[in-house]
Amino acid sequence: LYSVGDSAAAVKAFRAALALKPDDARAQFFLATALEGAGDSDAALGAYRDLVRRQPQAAQGHLGLGVLMIKRGGVEVEKGIQELKIAVRIDPTLYEAQVTLGRALLVRKLPEESIEHLRRAAELAPTNPEPHYQLALAYRRLGLNDKAVEETAIVKRIHESRRGEGAQNGSTKRPDQ
């Protein structure tokens, strides 16, 4: 239901699933995600908090909570960063946690700290240009221009290879469409 854009029906379905099985971490996570998708960030925040309270080792719960807090901005950003740090400590293979944490640290003017997470994100998703782009920004802020140029070249190669794949498949769309 959620995947076809019916957030309201998805919320009902996940609430029903949780009524039957209250400790189902996946259902709780998907409920929070559906609430967020439906535009109810307060309820989503509550659902993520409930998930991490009930299951503190559920990395996805800390990920969802951290990402939402960062999206909401303001004083919640620092708490969101802490939640993402917990998520990557529990499961260092969570790409979204690594890249979002790296980006948030970079925005907070902590490029040295961001590099560790952005490198890990680049290892987890080597053909995704986002962590390489963010690494280039971090290196520039640290005055490491050679490394910034290397990361920028990687971003360029990724985009060129995607354009090449599109041409081979007969696609005329640009990668950003």
PyRosetta script that sets phi, psi and omega in degrees:
from pyrosetta import init, pose_from_sequence

init()
pose = pose_from_sequence("LYSVGDSAAAVKAFRAALALKPDDARAQFFLATALEGAGDSDAALGAYRDLVRRQPQAAQGHLGLGVLMIKRGGVEVEKGIQELKIAVRIDPTLYEAQVTLGRALLVRKLPEESIEHLRRAAELAPTNPEPHYQLALAYRRLGLNDKAVEETAIVKRIHESRRGEGAQNGSTKRPDQ")
pose.set_psi(1, -46.3)
pose.set_omega(1, -179.9)
pose.set_phi(2, -64.1)
pose.set_psi(2, -39.9)
pose.set_omega(2, -176.6)
pose.set_phi(3, -67.7)
pose.set_psi(3, -20.4)
pose.set_omega(3, 177.4)
pose.set_phi(4, -99.1)
pose.set_psi(4, 9.3)
pose.set_omega(4, 172.7)
pose.set_phi(5, 92.5)
pose.set_psi(5, 7.9)
pose.set_omega(5, 179.3)
pose.set_phi(6, -98.5)
pose.set_psi(6, 76.3)
pose.set_omega(6, -176.8)
pose.set_phi(7, -61.7)
pose.set_psi(7, -39.5)
pose.set_omega(7, -177.8)
pose.set_phi(8, -63.2)
pose.set_psi(8, -44.4)
pose.set_omega(8, 178.5)
pose.set_phi(9, -67.0)
pose.set_psi(9, -36.7)
pose.set_omega(9, 178.2)
pose.set_phi(10, -64.3)
pose.set_psi(10, -42.0)
pose.set_omega(10, 178.3)
pose.set_phi(11, -58.9)
pose.set_psi(11, -46.4)
pose.set_omega(11, 178.8)
pose.set_phi(12, -60.2)
pose.set_psi(12, -44.1)
pose.set_omega(12, -177.9)
pose.set_phi(13, -64.6)
pose.set_psi(13, -43.0)
pose.set_omega(13, -179.4)
pose.set_phi(14, -70.7)
pose.set_psi(14, -33.8)
pose.set_omega(14, 175.2)
pose.set_phi(15, -65.0)
pose.set_psi(15, -40.2)
pose.set_omega(15, 177.8)
pose.set_phi(16, -64.4)
pose.set_psi(16, -41.7)
pose.set_omega(16, 178.5)
pose.set_phi(17, -62.2)
pose.set_psi(17, -41.0)
pose.set_omega(17, 179.8)
pose.set_phi(18, -70.2)
pose.set_psi(18, -28.9)
pose.set_omega(18, 176.1)
pose.set_phi(19, -65.0)
pose.set_psi(19, -34.3)
pose.set_omega(19, 178.9)
pose.set_phi(20, -80.7)
pose.set_psi(20, -34.7)
pose.set_omega(20, -174.8)
pose.set_phi(21, -139.7)
pose.set_psi(21, 80.3)
pose.set_omega(21, -172.4)
pose.set_phi(22, -61.3)
pose.set_psi(22, -22.4)
pose.set_omega(22, -178.2)
pose.set_phi(23, -96.9)
pose.set_psi(23, 14.2)
pose.set_omega(23, -179.5)
pose.set_phi(24, -77.3)
pose.set_psi(24, 101.9)
pose.set_omega(24, -176.5)
pose.set_phi(25, -62.2)
pose.set_psi(25, -38.8)
pose.set_omega(25, -179.6)
pose.set_phi(26, -63.8)
pose.set_psi(26, -44.7)
pose.set_omega(26, 179.8)
pose.set_phi(27, -63.7)
pose.set_psi(27, -39.0)
pose.set_omega(27, 178.4)
pose.set_phi(28, -64.6)
pose.set_psi(28, -42.6)
pose.set_omega(28, 178.5)
pose.set_phi(29, -63.1)
pose.set_psi(29, -46.4)
pose.set_omega(29, -178.9)
pose.set_phi(30, -67.7)
pose.set_psi(30, -32.4)
pose.set_omega(30, 174.1)
pose.set_phi(31, -61.6)
pose.set_psi(31, -48.4)
pose.set_omega(31, 179.6)
pose.set_phi(32, -60.0)
pose.set_psi(32, -43.0)
pose.set_omega(32, 179.5)
pose.set_phi(33, -63.4)
pose.set_psi(33, -43.0)
pose.set_omega(33, 179.2)
pose.set_phi(34, -65.6)
pose.set_psi(34, -40.7)
pose.set_omega(34, 176.9)
pose.set_phi(35, -61.1)
pose.set_psi(35, -42.4)
pose.set_omega(35, 178.2)
pose.set_phi(36, -63.4)
pose.set_psi(36, -43.9)
pose.set_omega(36, 178.7)
pose.set_phi(37, -63.0)
pose.set_psi(37, -30.2)
pose.set_omega(37, 178.6)
pose.set_phi(38, -80.3)
pose.set_psi(38, -3.5)
pose.set_omega(38, 177.7)
pose.set_phi(39, 90.3)
pose.set_psi(39, 8.3)
pose.set_omega(39, -179.8)
pose.set_phi(40, -100.5)
pose.set_psi(40, 76.3)
pose.set_omega(40, -174.6)
pose.set_phi(41, -68.4)
pose.set_psi(41, -28.7)
pose.set_omega(41, 177.4)
pose.set_phi(42, -65.4)
pose.set_psi(42, -46.4)
pose.set_omega(42, 178.5)
pose.set_phi(43, -66.5)
pose.set_psi(43, -38.2)
pose.set_omega(43, 178.0)
pose.set_phi(44, -62.4)
pose.set_psi(44, -43.6)
pose.set_omega(44, 178.4)
pose.set_phi(45, -59.0)
pose.set_psi(45, -43.6)
pose.set_omega(45, 177.7)
pose.set_phi(46, -62.9)
pose.set_psi(46, -40.2)
pose.set_omega(46, -179.9)
pose.set_phi(47, -67.5)
pose.set_psi(47, -41.8)
pose.set_omega(47, 176.6)
pose.set_phi(48, -63.8)
pose.set_psi(48, -42.8)
pose.set_omega(48, 179.2)
pose.set_phi(49, -62.6)
pose.set_psi(49, -40.0)
pose.set_omega(49, 177.6)
pose.set_phi(50, -62.9)
pose.set_psi(50, -41.2)
pose.set_omega(50, 179.1)
pose.set_phi(51, -61.5)
pose.set_psi(51, -48.6)
pose.set_omega(51, -177.8)
pose.set_phi(52, -71.3)
pose.set_psi(52, -25.9)
pose.set_omega(52, 175.3)
pose.set_phi(53, -69.9)
pose.set_psi(53, -44.4)
pose.set_omega(53, -178.6)
pose.set_phi(54, -74.5)
pose.set_psi(54, -37.2)
pose.set_omega(54, -175.8)
pose.set_phi(55, -134.3)
pose.set_psi(55, 79.4)
pose.set_omega(55, -175.3)
pose.set_phi(56, -63.5)
pose.set_psi(56, -16.3)
pose.set_omega(56, 178.0)
pose.set_phi(57, -94.1)
pose.set_psi(57, 8.3)
pose.set_omega(57, 177.7)
pose.set_phi(58, -83.6)
pose.set_psi(58, 96.6)
pose.set_omega(58, -177.0)
pose.set_phi(59, -57.3)
pose.set_psi(59, -38.2)
pose.set_omega(59, -179.5)
pose.set_phi(60, -61.3)
pose.set_psi(60, -34.8)
pose.set_omega(60, 177.8)
pose.set_phi(61, -64.4)
pose.set_psi(61, -44.7)
pose.set_omega(61, 177.9)
pose.set_phi(62, -66.2)
pose.set_psi(62, -37.0)
pose.set_omega(62, 177.1)
pose.set_phi(63, -60.9)
pose.set_psi(63, -54.2)
pose.set_omega(63, -178.7)
pose.set_phi(64, -59.2)
pose.set_psi(64, -44.0)
pose.set_omega(64, 179.4)
pose.set_phi(65, -63.0)
pose.set_psi(65, -45.4)
pose.set_omega(65, -179.4)
pose.set_phi(66, -63.3)
pose.set_psi(66, -46.2)
pose.set_omega(66, -179.5)
pose.set_phi(67, -62.3)
pose.set_psi(67, -44.9)
pose.set_omega(67, -179.5)
pose.set_phi(68, -64.1)
pose.set_psi(68, -41.4)
pose.set_omega(68, 179.6)
pose.set_phi(69, -63.7)
pose.set_psi(69, -39.0)
pose.set_omega(69, 178.2)
pose.set_phi(70, -66.6)
pose.set_psi(70, -41.6)
pose.set_omega(70, 177.6)
pose.set_phi(71, -60.2)
pose.set_psi(71, -38.7)
pose.set_omega(71, -178.4)
pose.set_phi(72, -70.2)
pose.set_psi(72, -26.1)
pose.set_omega(72, 174.2)
pose.set_phi(73, 76.3)
pose.set_psi(73, -166.3)
pose.set_omega(73, 178.8)
pose.set_phi(74, 62.7)
pose.set_psi(74, -140.7)
pose.set_omega(74, -176.4)
pose.set_phi(75, -68.3)
pose.set_psi(75, -17.3)
pose.set_omega(75, -178.3)
pose.set_phi(76, -75.6)
pose.set_psi(76, -16.0)
pose.set_omega(76, -177.1)
pose.set_phi(77, -60.2)
pose.set_psi(77, -46.6)
pose.set_omega(77, -179.2)
pose.set_phi(78, -61.7)
pose.set_psi(78, -40.2)
pose.set_omega(78, 177.2)
pose.set_phi(79, -65.8)
pose.set_psi(79, -37.7)
pose.set_omega(79, 177.3)
pose.set_phi(80, -62.4)
pose.set_psi(80, -41.8)
pose.set_omega(80, 177.2)
pose.set_phi(81, -60.8)
pose.set_psi(81, -42.5)
pose.set_omega(81, 179.2)
pose.set_phi(82, -63.2)
pose.set_psi(82, -40.1)
pose.set_omega(82, 178.0)
pose.set_phi(83, -64.0)
pose.set_psi(83, -40.1)
pose.set_omega(83, 178.5)
pose.set_phi(84, -66.9)
pose.set_psi(84, -36.0)
pose.set_omega(84, 176.4)
pose.set_phi(85, -62.9)
pose.set_psi(85, -38.5)
pose.set_omega(85, 176.7)
pose.set_phi(86, -65.0)
pose.set_psi(86, -44.5)
pose.set_omega(86, -179.4)
pose.set_phi(87, -58.1)
pose.set_psi(87, -45.5)
pose.set_omega(87, -178.1)
pose.set_phi(88, -74.5)
pose.set_psi(88, -24.0)
pose.set_omega(88, 174.8)
pose.set_phi(89, -69.6)
pose.set_psi(89, -40.7)
pose.set_omega(89, 178.9)
pose.set_phi(90, -70.7)
pose.set_psi(90, -46.1)
pose.set_omega(90, -177.7)
pose.set_phi(91, -140.0)
pose.set_psi(91, 94.7)
pose.set_omega(91, -178.3)
pose.set_phi(92, -69.1)
pose.set_psi(92, -4.2)
pose.set_omega(92, -179.9)
pose.set_phi(93, -92.8)
pose.set_psi(93, 5.7)
pose.set_omega(93, 178.7)
pose.set_phi(94, -79.3)
pose.set_psi(94, 100.5)
pose.set_omega(94, -177.9)
pose.set_phi(95, -54.9)
pose.set_psi(95, -51.4)
pose.set_omega(95, -175.1)
pose.set_phi(96, -59.7)
pose.set_psi(96, -37.2)
pose.set_omega(96, 178.2)
pose.set_phi(97, -66.4)
pose.set_psi(97, -43.6)
pose.set_omega(97, -178.6)
pose.set_phi(98, -64.6)
pose.set_psi(98, -49.0)
pose.set_omega(98, -176.0)
pose.set_phi(99, -70.2)
pose.set_psi(99, -38.4)
pose.set_omega(99, 179.3)
pose.set_phi(100, -68.0)
pose.set_psi(100, -40.4)
pose.set_omega(100, 177.2)
pose.set_phi(101, -63.7)
pose.set_psi(101, -45.2)
pose.set_omega(101, 178.1)
pose.set_phi(102, -59.3)
pose.set_psi(102, -44.8)
pose.set_omega(102, 179.0)
pose.set_phi(103, -63.0)
pose.set_psi(103, -44.6)
pose.set_omega(103, -178.7)
pose.set_phi(104, -64.1)
pose.set_psi(104, -40.1)
pose.set_omega(104, 178.4)
pose.set_phi(105, -66.0)
pose.set_psi(105, -36.3)
pose.set_omega(105, 178.1)
pose.set_phi(106, -65.2)
pose.set_psi(106, -43.1)
pose.set_omega(106, 177.2)
pose.set_phi(107, -62.1)
pose.set_psi(107, -35.0)
pose.set_omega(107, 179.1)
pose.set_phi(108, -79.8)
pose.set_psi(108, 9.7)
pose.set_omega(108, 178.8)
pose.set_phi(109, 62.2)
pose.set_psi(109, 43.3)
pose.set_omega(109, 176.0)
pose.set_phi(110, -123.9)
pose.set_psi(110, 62.1)
pose.set_omega(110, -174.8)
pose.set_phi(111, -62.4)
pose.set_psi(111, -34.8)
pose.set_omega(111, -179.7)
pose.set_phi(112, -60.2)
pose.set_psi(112, -45.6)
pose.set_omega(112, -178.7)
pose.set_phi(113, -70.4)
pose.set_psi(113, -31.8)
pose.set_omega(113, -178.0)
pose.set_phi(114, -68.7)
pose.set_psi(114, -30.9)
pose.set_omega(114, -173.8)
pose.set_phi(115, -58.5)
pose.set_psi(115, -44.1)
pose.set_omega(115, -179.9)
pose.set_phi(116, -54.5)
pose.set_psi(116, -45.0)
pose.set_omega(116, -176.2)
pose.set_phi(117, -75.8)
pose.set_psi(117, -37.0)
pose.set_omega(117, 179.0)
pose.set_phi(118, -70.0)
pose.set_psi(118, -36.9)
pose.set_omega(118, 175.3)
pose.set_phi(119, -61.7)
pose.set_psi(119, -44.5)
pose.set_omega(119, 179.9)
pose.set_phi(120, -62.7)
pose.set_psi(120, -42.0)
pose.set_omega(120, 177.8)
pose.set_phi(121, -61.2)
pose.set_psi(121, -40.9)
pose.set_omega(121, 178.7)
pose.set_phi(122, -64.8)
pose.set_psi(122, -35.8)
pose.set_omega(122, 176.1)
pose.set_phi(123, -67.4)
pose.set_psi(123, -38.8)
pose.set_omega(123, -178.1)
pose.set_phi(124, -72.0)
pose.set_psi(124, -31.8)
pose.set_omega(124, -178.2)
pose.set_phi(125, -137.2)
pose.set_psi(125, 72.8)
pose.set_omega(125, -172.6)
pose.set_phi(126, -63.2)
pose.set_psi(126, -21.5)
pose.set_omega(126, 179.9)
pose.set_phi(127, -98.2)
pose.set_psi(127, 8.8)
pose.set_omega(127, 175.9)
pose.set_phi(128, -94.4)
pose.set_psi(128, 123.7)
pose.set_omega(128, -177.2)
pose.set_phi(129, -72.3)
pose.set_psi(129, -21.3)
pose.set_omega(129, -173.3)
pose.set_phi(130, -55.2)
pose.set_psi(130, -53.0)
pose.set_omega(130, -178.1)
pose.set_phi(131, -64.8)
pose.set_psi(131, -32.3)
pose.set_omega(131, 178.7)
pose.set_phi(132, -68.4)
pose.set_psi(132, -40.5)
pose.set_omega(132, 176.8)
pose.set_phi(133, -61.8)
pose.set_psi(133, -46.1)
pose.set_omega(133, 179.6)
pose.set_phi(134, -64.9)
pose.set_psi(134, -37.4)
pose.set_omega(134, 176.0)
pose.set_phi(135, -61.9)
pose.set_psi(135, -41.3)
pose.set_omega(135, 178.5)
pose.set_phi(136, -59.5)
pose.set_psi(136, -42.5)
pose.set_omega(136, 177.9)
pose.set_phi(137, -62.5)
pose.set_psi(137, -44.6)
pose.set_omega(137, -179.2)
pose.set_phi(138, -62.4)
pose.set_psi(138, -45.5)
pose.set_omega(138, -179.6)
pose.set_phi(139, -63.1)
pose.set_psi(139, -40.0)
pose.set_omega(139, 178.2)
pose.set_phi(140, -61.5)
pose.set_psi(140, -43.2)
pose.set_omega(140, -179.5)
pose.set_phi(141, -64.1)
pose.set_psi(141, -26.2)
pose.set_omega(141, 178.5)
pose.set_phi(142, -91.3)
pose.set_psi(142, -0.8)
pose.set_omega(142, -179.2)
pose.set_phi(143, 78.4)
pose.set_psi(143, 14.8)
pose.set_omega(143, 179.4)
pose.set_phi(144, -94.6)
pose.set_psi(144, 70.2)
pose.set_omega(144, -171.1)
pose.set_phi(145, -65.6)
pose.set_psi(145, -34.4)
pose.set_omega(145, 178.3)
pose.set_phi(146, -61.6)
pose.set_psi(146, -43.8)
pose.set_omega(146, 178.6)
pose.set_phi(147, -67.3)
pose.set_psi(147, -37.0)
pose.set_omega(147, 177.9)
pose.set_phi(148, -62.5)
pose.set_psi(148, -41.9)
pose.set_omega(148, 178.7)
pose.set_phi(149, -63.8)
pose.set_psi(149, -41.1)
pose.set_omega(149, 178.1)
pose.set_phi(150, -59.9)
pose.set_psi(150, -46.2)
pose.set_omega(150, -179.0)
pose.set_phi(151, -67.0)
pose.set_psi(151, -38.2)
pose.set_omega(151, 177.5)
pose.set_phi(152, -63.1)
pose.set_psi(152, -38.5)
pose.set_omega(152, 177.4)
pose.set_phi(153, -64.1)
pose.set_psi(153, -37.8)
pose.set_omega(153, 177.5)
pose.set_phi(154, -63.5)
pose.set_psi(154, -44.1)
pose.set_omega(154, 178.1)
pose.set_phi(155, -58.1)
pose.set_psi(155, -45.4)
pose.set_omega(155, -179.3)
pose.set_phi(156, -61.9)
pose.set_psi(156, -44.6)
pose.set_omega(156, 179.1)
pose.set_phi(157, -61.8)
pose.set_psi(157, -41.0)
pose.set_omega(157, 179.5)
pose.set_phi(158, -62.4)
pose.set_psi(158, -46.3)
pose.set_omega(158, 179.8)
pose.set_phi(159, -64.0)
pose.set_psi(159, -41.2)
pose.set_omega(159, 178.9)
pose.set_phi(160, -64.2)
pose.set_psi(160, -40.4)
pose.set_omega(160, 179.7)
pose.set_phi(161, -66.5)
pose.set_psi(161, -34.7)
pose.set_omega(161, 177.6)
pose.set_phi(162, -68.4)
pose.set_psi(162, -38.3)
pose.set_omega(162, 176.2)
pose.set_phi(163, -64.4)
pose.set_psi(163, -40.0)
pose.set_omega(163, 178.2)
pose.set_phi(164, -63.3)
pose.set_psi(164, -40.2)
pose.set_omega(164, 177.8)
pose.set_phi(165, -64.0)
pose.set_psi(165, -40.5)
pose.set_omega(165, 179.3)
pose.set_phi(166, -63.6)
pose.set_psi(166, -40.3)
pose.set_omega(166, 179.4)
pose.set_phi(167, -66.8)
pose.set_psi(167, -38.7)
pose.set_omega(167, 179.4)
pose.set_phi(168, -66.9)
pose.set_psi(168, -31.4)
pose.set_omega(168, -179.7)
pose.set_phi(169, -87.7)
pose.set_psi(169, 2.7)
pose.set_omega(169, -179.8)
pose.set_phi(170, 79.9)
pose.set_psi(170, 11.0)
pose.set_omega(170, -178.8)
pose.set_phi(171, -81.3)
pose.set_psi(171, 139.9)
pose.set_omega(171, 175.4)
pose.set_phi(172, -106.8)
pose.set_psi(172, 1.2)
pose.set_omega(172, 179.5)
pose.set_phi(173, -75.9)
pose.set_psi(173, 144.6)
pose.set_omega(173, 171.5)
pose.set_phi(174, -75.2)
pose.set_psi(174, 155.9)
pose.set_omega(174, -179.6)
pose.set_phi(175, -61.0)
pose.set_psi(175, -23.2)
pose.set_omega(175, -177.8)
pose.set_phi(176, -88.9)
pose.set_psi(176, 5.3)
pose.set_omega(176, -179.7)
pose.set_phi(177, -94.9)
pose.dump_pdb("model.pdb")
